[in-house]
Amino acid sequence: MPRHIRRILLCLTISGLALAGNAYATDIDCDPATAPASQTPSHRLICESALFSMGYQRIYADQQRRLKAGQLTEADITAFRAKRDGCKSASCLDTVFREWKANTANASRKP
């Protein structure tokens, strides 16, 4: 992909995040004024990356929707968060997010 198209896409992504503000309130606070000093590496990765931040907002929204529908328990969400918080690298976080997406896709195919 040409460099100028990548830049345009990045600008659109950043603009979209700026306009959306906190479209979804999640369990991760990325506001530097209120974020705890003891933030985990995974929280920092999510807050510092627009892609991880958007991905986690989608996961969080999906978790809340499935929780309300009775398709998920608080224990399932707690287990996901423990796995997420155990990540110290972007590749680990990417794997955890992909696993969630795959599990969600498999769950929606079951009768």
C-alpha positions in Angstrom: 0.0 0.0 0.0 1.4 3.4 -0.9 2.8 5.5 2.0 0.3 8.4 1.4 -2.7 6.1 1.7 -1.3 4.6 4.9 -1.0 8.1 6.3 -4.5 9.0 5.3 -5.9 5.9 6.9 -3.9 6.6 10.1 -5.2 10.2 10.2 -8.8 9.0 9.7 -8.3 6.5 12.5 -7.0 9.1 14.9 -9.7 11.6 13.9 -12.3 8.9 14.5 -11.0 8.2 17.9 -10.8 11.9 18.8 -14.4 12.4 17.6 -15.7 9.3 19.3 -14.1 10.2 22.6 -15.1 7.5 25.1 -17.7 5.8 23.0 -17.5 2.8 25.3 -16.5 3.1 28.9 -14.3 0.1 29.6 -12.4 -1.2 32.6 -9.2 0.4 31.3 -8.8 4.1 32.0 -6.4 5.7 29.4 -6.7 9.2 30.8 -3.2 10.1 32.1 -4.7 12.3 34.8 -6.7 9.5 36.3 -4.9 6.3 35.2 -3.2 4.5 38.1 0.6 4.6 38.3 0.6 0.8 38.6 -0.9 0.3 35.2 -0.1 -3.1 33.7 2.0 -3.3 30.5 -1.1 -4.5 28.7 -3.1 -1.5 29.8 -0.3 0.8 28.6 -0.1 -1.0 25.2 -3.9 -0.6 24.8 -3.8 3.1 25.7 -0.8 3.9 23.5 -2.1 2.1 20.4 -5.2 3.2 18.5 -5.6 -0.2 17.0 -5.5 -2.0 20.3 -7.7 0.6 21.9 -10.4 0.2 19.2 -10.0 -3.6 19.3 -10.5 -3.6 23.0 -13.5 -1.3 22.9 -15.1 -3.8 20.4 -14.3 -6.8 22.8 -15.6 -4.9 25.8 -18.9 -4.0 24.0 -19.2 -7.7 22.8 -18.6 -8.9 26.4 -21.3 -6.6 27.8 -23.8 -7.6 25.1 -23.2 -11.3 25.6 -23.3 -10.9 29.4 -26.7 -9.3 29.2 -27.9 -12.0 26.8 -26.8 -14.7 29.3 -24.2 -16.1 26.8 -21.3 -15.1 29.1 -20.6 -15.0 32.8 -18.6 -12.6 34.9 -16.2 -15.4 35.5 -15.6 -15.6 31.7 -14.8 -11.9 31.6 -12.6 -12.1 34.6 -10.6 -15.0 33.0 -10.2 -12.9 29.8 -9.0 -9.9 31.7 -6.5 -12.0 33.6 -5.1 -13.4 30.3 -5.1 -9.9 28.8 -3.3 -8.4 31.9 -0.7 -11.1 31.8 0.6 -9.8 28.4 3.8 -7.8 28.4 4.1 -7.5 24.6 2.1 -6.4 21.7 2.3 -9.8 20.1 0.8 -11.4 23.2 -2.0 -8.9 23.4 -2.7 -9.4 19.7 -2.9 -13.2 20.3 -5.3 -12.8 23.2 -7.5 -10.4 21.1 -7.5 -12.8 18.1 -8.4 -15.7 20.4 -11.4 -13.8 21.8 -12.6 -13.0 18.2 -12.2 -16.6 17.2 -14.1 -17.8 20.3 -16.9 -15.3 19.6 -17.2 -16.4 16.0 -17.4 -20.1 17.1 -20.0 -19.3 19.7 -22.2 -17.5 17.2 -22.2 -20.5 14.9 -23.5 -22.9 17.5 -27.2 -23.7 17.3 
